[in-house]
Amino acid sequence: MIVAAFIAIGAIFLGAVVVFFLVGLALLVWLVFSVRLWWMRRQMQGRGARVRTRTERERGDIVEVEYRVVEERAADSYPRDDEK
């Protein structure tokens, strides 16, 4: 009877240690993920990553050109990868 009580108490303590270990590991993963997300957001703000407005595109960032078709081919005249 005493041996069973020691085994039960040992199992409870071992279970508590495993639970604390898993909670600590989850907190560590959460902390690393949070820091990584913060760092990525910081880097994106530093680069000025944002949606460009219509007036910014019309300032001359986009170059319009004229071209002339030298030779026109049908769409299926290109060799396929399996035919080479």
PDB file as gemmi writes it, atoms N, CA and C in Angstrom:
CRYST1    1.000    1.000    1.000  90.00  90.00  90.00 P 1                      
ATOM      1  N   MET A   1       0.800  -1.188   0.000  1.00  0.00           N  
ATOM      2  CA  MET A   1       0.000   0.000   0.000  1.00  0.00           C  
ATOM      3  C   MET A   1       0.856   1.271   0.000  1.00  0.00           C  
ATOM      4  N   ILE A   2       1.913   1.249   0.757  1.00  0.00           N  
ATOM      5  CA  ILE A   2       2.815   2.400   0.822  1.00  0.00           C  
ATOM      6  C   ILE A   2       3.540   2.570  -0.506  1.00  0.00           C  
ATOM      7  N   VAL A   3       3.912   1.458  -1.129  1.00  0.00           N  
ATOM      8  CA  VAL A   3       4.595   1.510  -2.431  1.00  0.00           C  
ATOM      9  C   VAL A   3       3.672   2.121  -3.475  1.00  0.00           C  
ATOM     10  N   ALA A   4       2.414   1.772  -3.462  1.00  0.00           N  
ATOM     11  CA  ALA A   4       1.447   2.333  -4.411  1.00  0.00           C  
ATOM     12  C   ALA A   4       1.291   3.838  -4.202  1.00  0.00           C  
ATOM     13  N   ALA A   5       1.322   4.274  -2.973  1.00  0.00           N  
ATOM     14  CA  ALA A   5       1.216   5.702  -2.679  1.00  0.00           C  
ATOM     15  C   ALA A   5       2.440   6.456  -3.191  1.00  0.00           C  
ATOM     16  N   PHE A   6       3.624   5.876  -3.012  1.00  0.00           N  
ATOM     17  CA  PHE A   6       4.842   6.507  -3.541  1.00  0.00           C  
ATOM     18  C   PHE A   6       4.817   6.558  -5.072  1.00  0.00           C  
ATOM     19  N   ILE A   7       4.323   5.510  -5.689  1.00  0.00           N  
ATOM     20  CA  ILE A   7       4.236   5.492  -7.166  1.00  0.00           C  
ATOM     21  C   ILE A   7       3.247   6.546  -7.638  1.00  0.00           C  
ATOM     22  N   ALA A   8       2.113   6.684  -6.950  1.00  0.00           N  
ATOM     23  CA  ALA A   8       1.115   7.690  -7.333  1.00  0.00           C  
ATOM     24  C   ALA A   8       1.672   9.103  -7.158  1.00  0.00           C  
ATOM     25  N   ILE A   9       2.338   9.341  -6.050  1.00  0.00           N  
ATOM     26  CA  ILE A   9       2.928  10.671  -5.820  1.00  0.00           C  
ATOM     27  C   ILE A   9       4.024  10.952  -6.850  1.00  0.00           C  
ATOM     28  N   GLY A  10       4.835   9.967  -7.157  1.00  0.00           N  
ATOM     29  CA  GLY A  10       5.875  10.130  -8.175  1.00  0.00           C  
ATOM     30  C   GLY A  10       5.286  10.409  -9.549  1.00  0.00           C  
ATOM     31  N   ALA A  11       4.189   9.734  -9.890  1.00  0.00           N  
ATOM     32  CA  ALA A  11       3.536   9.966 -11.180  1.00  0.00           C  
ATOM     33  C   ALA A  11       2.965  11.376 -11.249  1.00  0.00           C  
ATOM     34  N   ILE A  12       2.409  11.848 -10.144  1.00  0.00           N  
ATOM     35  CA  ILE A  12       1.861  13.208 -10.119  1.00  0.00           C  
ATOM     36  C   ILE A  12       2.973  14.232 -10.308  1.00  0.00           C  
ATOM     37  N   PHE A  13       4.075  14.046  -9.599  1.00  0.00           N  
ATOM     38  CA  PHE A  13       5.204  14.977  -9.753  1.00  0.00           C  
ATOM     39  C   PHE A  13       5.802  14.912 -11.159  1.00  0.00           C  
ATOM     40  N   LEU A  14       5.914  13.714 -11.686  1.00  0.00           N  
ATOM     41  CA  LEU A  14       6.446  13.576 -13.044  1.00  0.00           C  
ATOM     42  C   LEU A  14       5.513  14.233 -14.060  1.00  0.00           C  
ATOM     43  N   GLY A  15       4.223  14.057 -13.885  1.00  0.00           N  
ATOM     44  CA  GLY A  15       3.247  14.717 -14.761  1.00  0.00           C  
ATOM     45  C   GLY A  15       3.337  16.227 -14.672  1.00  0.00           C  
ATOM     46  N   ALA A  16       3.533  16.729 -13.449  1.00  0.00           N  
ATOM     47  CA  ALA A  16       3.661  18.175 -13.273  1.00  0.00           C  
ATOM     48  C   ALA A  16       4.915  18.703 -13.966  1.00  0.00           C  
ATOM     49  N   VAL A  17       5.995  17.959 -13.876  1.00  0.00           N  
ATOM     50  CA  VAL A  17       7.239  18.369 -14.540  1.00  0.00           C  
ATOM     51  C   VAL A  17       7.045  18.397 -16.057  1.00  0.00           C  
ATOM     52  N   VAL A  18       6.380  17.388 -16.599  1.00  0.00           N  
ATOM     53  CA  VAL A  18       6.140  17.337 -18.047  1.00  0.00           C  
ATOM     54  C   VAL A  18       5.248  18.504 -18.478  1.00  0.00           C  
ATOM     55  N   VAL A  19       4.203  18.794 -17.702  1.00  0.00           N  
ATOM     56  CA  VAL A  19       3.315  19.914 -18.036  1.00  0.00           C  
ATOM     57  C   VAL A  19       4.080  21.232 -17.998  1.00  0.00           C  
ATOM     58  N   PHE A  20       4.874  21.456 -16.969  1.00  0.00           N  
ATOM     59  CA  PHE A  20       5.665  22.690 -16.893  1.00  0.00           C  
ATOM     60  C   PHE A  20       6.657  22.789 -18.043  1.00  0.00           C  
ATOM     61  N   PHE A  21       7.253  21.667 -18.420  1.00  0.00           N  
ATOM     62  CA  PHE A  21       8.184  21.657 -19.547  1.00  0.00           C  
ATOM     63  C   PHE A  21       7.469  22.042 -20.838  1.00  0.00           C  
ATOM     64  N   LEU A  22       6.297  21.465 -21.079  1.00  0.00           N  
ATOM     65  CA  LEU A  22       5.547  21.774 -22.301  1.00  0.00           C  
ATOM     66  C   LEU A  22       5.063  23.216 -22.314  1.00  0.00           C  
ATOM     67  N   VAL A  23       4.627  23.728 -21.179  1.00  0.00           N  
ATOM     68  CA  VAL A  23       4.201  25.134 -21.108  1.00  0.00           C  
ATOM     69  C   VAL A  23       5.395  26.057 -21.362  1.00  0.00           C  
ATOM     70  N   GLY A  24       6.527  25.734 -20.793  1.00  0.00           N  
ATOM     71  CA  GLY A  24       7.722  26.535 -21.031  1.00  0.00           C  
ATOM     72  C   GLY A  24       8.159  26.506 -22.487  1.00  0.00           C  
ATOM     73  N   LEU A  25       8.082  25.340 -23.091  1.00  0.00           N  
ATOM     74  CA  LEU A  25       8.432  25.221 -24.508  1.00  0.00           C  
ATOM     75  C   LEU A  25       7.465  26.017 -25.375  1.00  0.00           C  
ATOM     76  N   ALA A  26       6.178  25.959 -25.056  1.00  0.00           N  
ATOM     77  CA  ALA A  26       5.186  26.737 -25.810  1.00  0.00           C  
ATOM     78  C   ALA A  26       5.440  28.232 -25.654  1.00  0.00           C  
ATOM     79  N   LEU A  27       5.781  28.679 -24.459  1.00  0.00           N  
ATOM     80  CA  LEU A  27       6.094  30.098 -24.253  1.00  0.00           C  
ATOM     81  C   LEU A  27       7.333  30.517 -25.035  1.00  0.00           C  
ATOM     82  N   LEU A  28       8.322  29.660 -25.069  1.00  0.00           N  
ATOM     83  CA  LEU A  28       9.537  29.967 -25.820  1.00  0.00           C  
ATOM     84  C   LEU A  28       9.251  30.072 -27.317  1.00  0.00           C  
ATOM     85  N   VAL A  29       8.463  29.149 -27.846  1.00  0.00           N  
ATOM     86  CA  VAL A  29       8.095  29.191 -29.271  1.00  0.00           C  
ATOM     87  C   VAL A  29       7.297  30.454 -29.566  1.00  0.00           C  
ATOM     88  N   TRP A  30       6.357  30.784 -28.686  1.00  0.00           N  
ATOM     89  CA  TRP A  30       5.561  31.997 -28.866  1.00  0.00           C  
ATOM     90  C   TRP A  30       6.447  33.245 -28.841  1.00  0.00           C  
ATOM     91  N   LEU A  31       7.406  33.285 -27.944  1.00  0.00           N  
ATOM     92  CA  LEU A  31       8.306  34.431 -27.843  1.00  0.00           C  
ATOM     93  C   LEU A  31       9.148  34.579 -29.109  1.00  0.00           C  
ATOM     94  N   VAL A  32       9.699  33.481 -29.596  1.00  0.00           N  
ATOM     95  CA  VAL A  32      10.505  33.530 -30.823  1.00  0.00           C  
ATOM     96  C   VAL A  32       9.651  33.973 -32.002  1.00  0.00           C  
ATOM     97  N   PHE A  33       8.442  33.435 -32.111  1.00  0.00           N  
ATOM     98  CA  PHE A  33       7.546  33.814 -33.202  1.00  0.00           C  
ATOM     99  C   PHE A  33       7.173  35.294 -33.118  1.00  0.00           C  
ATOM    100  N   SER A  34       6.896  35.784 -31.916  1.00  0.00           N  
ATOM    101  CA  SER A  34       6.535  37.199 -31.743  1.00  0.00           C  
ATOM    102  C   SER A  34       7.684  38.124 -32.118  1.00  0.00           C  
ATOM    103  N   VAL A  35       8.881  37.775 -31.702  1.00  0.00           N  
ATOM    104  CA  VAL A  35      10.044  38.604 -32.040  1.00  0.00           C  
ATOM    105  C   VAL A  35      10.289  38.589 -33.550  1.00  0.00           C  
ATOM    106  N   ARG A  36      10.149  37.434 -34.168  1.00  0.00           N  
ATOM    107  CA  ARG A  36      10.338  37.330 -35.627  1.00  0.00           C  
ATOM    108  C   ARG A  36       9.299  38.157 -36.369  1.00  0.00           C  
ATOM    109  N   LEU A  37       8.057  38.094 -35.924  1.00  0.00           N  
ATOM    110  CA  LEU A  37       6.999  38.882 -36.554  1.00  0.00           C  
ATOM    111  C   LEU A  37       7.250  40.375 -36.365  1.00  0.00           C  
ATOM    112  N   TRP A  38       7.672  40.774 -35.175  1.00  0.00           N  
ATOM    113  CA  TRP A  38       7.999  42.181 -34.932  1.00  0.00           C  
ATOM    114  C   TRP A  38       9.148  42.627 -35.846  1.00  0.00           C  
ATOM    115  N   TRP A  39      10.154  41.783 -35.991  1.00  0.00           N  
ATOM    116  CA  TRP A  39      11.307  42.133 -36.826  1.00  0.00           C  
ATOM    117  C   TRP A  39      10.902  42.269 -38.290  1.00  0.00           C  
ATOM    118  N   MET A  40      10.061  41.366 -38.769  1.00  0.00           N  
ATOM    119  CA  MET A  40       9.616  41.445 -40.165  1.00  0.00           C  
ATOM    120  C   MET A  40       8.798  42.712 -40.403  1.00  0.00           C  
ATOM    121  N   ARG A  41       7.918  43.049 -39.475  1.00  0.00           N  
ATOM    122  CA  ARG A  41       7.138  44.285 -39.619  1.00  0.00           C  
ATOM    123  C   ARG A  41       8.050  45.500 -39.607  1.00  0.00           C  
ATOM    124  N   ARG A  42       9.047  45.481 -38.766  1.00  0.00           N  
ATOM    125  CA  ARG A  42      10.005  46.598 -38.690  1.00  0.00           C  
ATOM    126  C   ARG A  42      10.770  46.745 -39.997  1.00  0.00           C  
ATOM    127  N   GLN A  43      11.175  45.620 -40.577  1.00  0.00           N  
ATOM    128  CA  GLN A  43      11.902  45.658 -41.845  1.00  0.00           C  
ATOM    129  C   GLN A  43      11.007  46.172 -42.968  1.00  0.00           C  
ATOM    130  N   MET A  44       9.744  45.764 -42.974  1.00  0.00           N  
ATOM    131  CA  MET A  44       8.827  46.206 -44.024  1.00  0.00           C  
ATOM    132  C   MET A  44       8.578  47.711 -43.933  1.00  0.00           C  
ATOM    133  N   GLN A  45       8.469  48.249 -42.729  1.00  0.00           N  
ATOM    134  CA  GLN A  45       8.266  49.682 -42.572  1.00  0.00           C  
ATOM    135  C   GLN A  45       9.506  50.453 -42.983  1.00  0.00           C  
ATOM    136  N   GLY A  46      10.674  49.889 -42.759  1.00  0.00           N  
ATOM    137  CA  GLY A  46      11.912  50.551 -43.120  1.00  0.00           C  
ATOM    138  C   GLY A  46      12.107  50.654 -44.617  1.00  0.00           C  
ATOM    139  N   ARG A  47      11.583  49.696 -45.331  1.00  0.00           N  
ATOM    140  CA  ARG A  47      11.723  49.704 -46.792  1.00  0.00           C  
ATOM    141  C   ARG A  47      10.665  50.541 -47.471  1.00  0.00           C  
ATOM    142  N   GLY A  48       9.687  50.975 -46.717  1.00  0.00           N  
ATOM    143  CA  GLY A  48       8.625  51.773 -47.326  1.00  0.00           C  
ATOM    144  C   GLY A  48       7.695  50.929 -48.159  1.00  0.00           C  
ATOM    145  N   ALA A  49       7.501  49.698 -47.781  1.00  0.00           N  
ATOM    146  CA  ALA A  49       6.614  48.817 -48.537  1.00  0.00           C  
ATOM    147  C   ALA A  49       5.173  49.255 -48.313  1.00  0.00           C  
ATOM    148  N   ARG A  50       4.575  49.790 -49.335  1.00  0.00           N  
ATOM    149  CA  ARG A  50       3.187  50.222 -49.248  1.00  0.00           C  
ATOM    150  C   ARG A  50       2.596  50.222 -50.648  1.00  0.00           C  
ATOM    151  N   VAL A  51       1.313  50.389 -50.716  1.00  0.00           N  
ATOM    152  CA  VAL A  51       0.631  50.412 -52.007  1.00  0.00           C  
ATOM    153  C   VAL A  51       0.833  51.784 -52.631  1.00  0.00           C  
ATOM    154  N   ARG A  52       1.233  51.778 -53.895  1.00  0.00           N  
ATOM    155  CA  ARG A  52       1.446  53.045 -54.583  1.00  0.00           C  
ATOM    156  C   ARG A  52       0.128  53.585 -55.109  1.00  0.00           C  
ATOM    157  N   THR A  53      -0.053  54.891 -54.982  1.00  0.00           N  
ATOM    158  CA  THR A  53      -1.283  55.501 -55.461  1.00  0.00           C  
ATOM    159  C   THR A  53      -1.187  55.774 -56.948  1.00  0.00           C  
ATOM    160  N   ARG A  54      -2.310  56.147 -57.538  1.00  0.00           N  
ATOM    161  CA  ARG A  54      -2.354  56.405 -58.979  1.00  0.00           C  
ATOM    162  C   ARG A  54      -1.441  57.579 -59.354  1.00  0.00           C  
ATOM    163  N   THR A  55      -1.406  58.630 -58.530  1.00  0.00           N  
ATOM    164  CA  THR A  55      -0.565  59.784 -58.864  1.00  0.00           C  
ATOM    165  C   THR A  55       0.919  59.416 -58.815  1.00  0.00           C  
ATOM    166  N   GLU A  56       1.302  58.504 -57.929  1.00  0.00           N  
ATOM    167  CA  GLU A  56       2.698  58.081 -57.892  1.00  0.00           C  
ATOM    168  C   GLU A  56       3.063  57.302 -59.149  1.00  0.00           C  
ATOM    169  N   ARG A  57       2.133  56.534 -59.668  1.00  0.00           N  
ATOM    170  CA  ARG A  57       2.410  55.773 -60.897  1.00  0.00           C  
ATOM    171  C   ARG A  57       2.450  56.705 -62.103  1.00  0.00           C  
ATOM    172  N   GLU A  58       1.709  57.792 -62.057  1.00  0.00           N  
ATOM    173  CA  GLU A  58       1.650  58.703 -63.199  1.00  0.00           C  
ATOM    174  C   GLU A  58       2.812  59.688 -63.237  1.00  0.00           C  
ATOM    175  N   ARG A  59       3.648  59.683 -62.228  1.00  0.00           N  
ATOM    176  CA  ARG A  59       4.769  60.631 -62.186  1.00  0.00           C  
ATOM    177  C   ARG A  59       5.877  60.297 -63.170  1.00  0.00           C  
ATOM    178  N   GLY A  60       5.858  59.150 -63.761  1.00  0.00           N  
ATOM    179  CA  GLY A  60       6.910  58.796 -64.696  1.00  0.00           C  
ATOM    180  C   GLY A  60       7.645  57.538 -64.308  1.00  0.00           C  
ATOM    181  N   ASP A  61       7.179  56.835 -63.292  1.00  0.00           N  
ATOM    182  CA  ASP A  61       7.829  55.589 -62.915  1.00  0.00           C  
ATOM    183  C   ASP A  61       7.592  54.499 -63.948  1.00  0.00           C  
ATOM    184  N   ILE A  62       6.475  54.583 -64.656  1.00  0.00           N  
ATOM    185  CA  ILE A  62       6.146  53.591 -65.677  1.00  0.00           C  
ATOM    186  C   ILE A  62       6.475  54.187 -67.035  1.00  0.00           C  
ATOM    187  N   VAL A  63       7.237  53.471 -67.816  1.00  0.00           N  
ATOM    188  CA  VAL A  63       7.659  53.959 -69.122  1.00  0.00           C  
ATOM    189  C   VAL A  63       6.762  53.340 -70.183  1.00  0.00           C  
ATOM    190  N   GLU A  64       6.187  54.189 -71.026  1.00  0.00           N  
ATOM    191  CA  GLU A  64       5.372  53.699 -72.130  1.00  0.00           C  
ATOM    192  C   GLU A  64       6.214  53.748 -73.396  1.00  0.00           C  
ATOM    193  N   VAL A  65       6.160  52.675 -74.170  1.00  0.00           N  
ATOM    194  CA  VAL A  65       6.951  52.606 -75.398  1.00  0.00           C  
ATOM    195  C   VAL A  65       6.080  52.108 -76.545  1.00  0.00           C  
ATOM    196  N   GLU A  66       6.569  52.360 -77.758  1.00  0.00           N  
ATOM    197  CA  GLU A  66       5.926  51.807 -78.938  1.00  0.00           C  
ATOM    198  C   GLU A  66       6.797  50.686 -79.465  1.00  0.00           C  
ATOM    199  N   TYR A  67       6.183  49.692 -80.083  1.00  0.00           N  
ATOM    200  CA  TYR A  67       6.953  48.577 -80.618  1.00  0.00           C  
ATOM    201  C   TYR A  67       6.360  48.156 -81.951  1.00  0.00           C  
ATOM    202  N   ARG A  68       7.155  47.404 -82.700  1.00  0.00           N  
ATOM    203  CA  ARG A  68       6.722  46.911 -83.994  1.00  0.00           C  
ATOM    204  C   ARG A  68       6.945  45.410 -84.023  1.00  0.00           C  
ATOM    205  N   VAL A  69       5.942  44.662 -84.469  1.00  0.00           N  
ATOM    206  CA  VAL A  69       6.040  43.215 -84.549  1.00  0.00           C  
ATOM    207  C   VAL A  69       6.819  42.875 -85.812  1.00  0.00           C  
ATOM    208  N   VAL A  70       7.950  42.191 -85.654  1.00  0.00           N  
ATOM    209  CA  VAL A  70       8.788  41.846 -86.787  1.00  0.00           C  
ATOM    210  C   VAL A  70       8.238  40.614 -87.493  1.00  0.00           C  
ATOM    211  N   GLU A  71       7.918  39.603 -86.732  1.00  0.00           N  
ATOM    212  CA  GLU A  71       7.393  38.369 -87.304  1.00  0.00           C  
ATOM    213  C   GLU A  71       6.355  37.810 -86.342  1.00  0.00           C  
ATOM    214  N   GLU A  72       5.198  37.522 -86.853  1.00  0.00           N  
ATOM    215  CA  GLU A  72       4.129  37.017 -86.004  1.00  0.00           C  
ATOM    216  C   GLU A  72       4.006  35.511 -86.188  1.00  0.00           C  
ATOM    217  N   ARG A  73       3.899  34.788 -85.076  1.00  0.00           N  
ATOM    218  CA  ARG A  73       3.777  33.337 -85.119  1.00  0.00           C  
ATOM    219  C   ARG A  73       2.464  32.912 -84.477  1.00  0.00           C  
ATOM    220  N   ALA A  74       2.017  31.751 -84.852  1.00  0.00           N  
ATOM    221  CA  ALA A  74       0.838  31.187 -84.199  1.00  0.00           C  
ATOM    222  C   ALA A  74       1.244  30.696 -82.810  1.00  0.00           C  
ATOM    223  N   ALA A  75       0.295  30.640 -81.911  1.00  0.00           N  
ATOM    224  CA  ALA A  75       0.596  30.263 -80.531  1.00  0.00           C  
ATOM    225  C   ALA A  75       1.086  28.830 -80.430  1.00  0.00           C  
ATOM    226  N   ASP A  76       0.632  27.934 -81.307  1.00  0.00           N  
ATOM    227  CA  ASP A  76       1.029  26.530 -81.212  1.00  0.00           C  
ATOM    228  C   ASP A  76       2.262  26.205 -82.060  1.00  0.00           C  
ATOM    229  N   SER A  77       2.957  27.206 -82.586  1.00  0.00           N  
ATOM    230  CA  SER A  77       4.146  26.933 -83.387  1.00  0.00           C  
ATOM    231  C   SER A  77       5.408  26.823 -82.537  1.00  0.00           C  
ATOM    232  N   TYR A  78       5.319  27.156 -81.245  1.00  0.00           N  
ATOM    233  CA  TYR A  78       6.473  27.030 -80.367  1.00  0.00           C  
ATOM    234  C   TYR A  78       6.670  25.569 -80.002  1.00  0.00           C  
ATOM    235  N   PRO A  79       7.921  25.092 -79.977  1.00  0.00           N  
ATOM    236  CA  PRO A  79       8.137  23.679 -79.615  1.00  0.00           C  
ATOM    237  C   PRO A  79       7.838  23.444 -78.146  1.00  0.00           C  
ATOM    238  N   ARG A  80       7.226  22.327 -77.872  1.00  0.00           N  
ATOM    239  CA  ARG A  80       6.931  21.958 -76.494  1.00  0.00           C  
ATOM    240  C   ARG A  80       8.133  21.266 -75.892  1.00  0.00           C  
ATOM    241  N   ASP A  81       8.149  21.205 -74.557  1.00  0.00           N  
ATOM    242  CA  ASP A  81       9.257  20.576 -73.856  1.00  0.00           C  
ATOM    243  C   ASP A  81       9.368  19.095 -74.197  1.00  0.00           C  
ATOM    244  N   ASP A  82       8.234  18.414 -74.385  1.00  0.00           N  
ATOM    245  CA  ASP A  82       8.281  16.989 -74.655  1.00  0.00           C  
ATOM    246  C   ASP A  82       8.583  16.672 -76.122  1.00  0.00           C  
ATOM    247  N   GLU A  83       8.594  17.683 -77.010  1.00  0.00           N  
ATOM    248  CA  GLU A  83       8.886  17.459 -78.418  1.00  0.00           C  
ATOM    249  C   GLU A  83      10.352  17.725 -78.776  1.00  0.00           C  
ATOM    250  N   LYS A  84      11.116  18.239 -77.862  1.00  0.00           N  
ATOM    251  CA  LYS A  84      12.512  18.601 -78.152  1.00  0.00           C  
ATOM    252  C   LYS A  84      13.388  17.380 -78.211  1.00  0.00           C  
TER     253      LYS A  84                                                      
END                                                                             
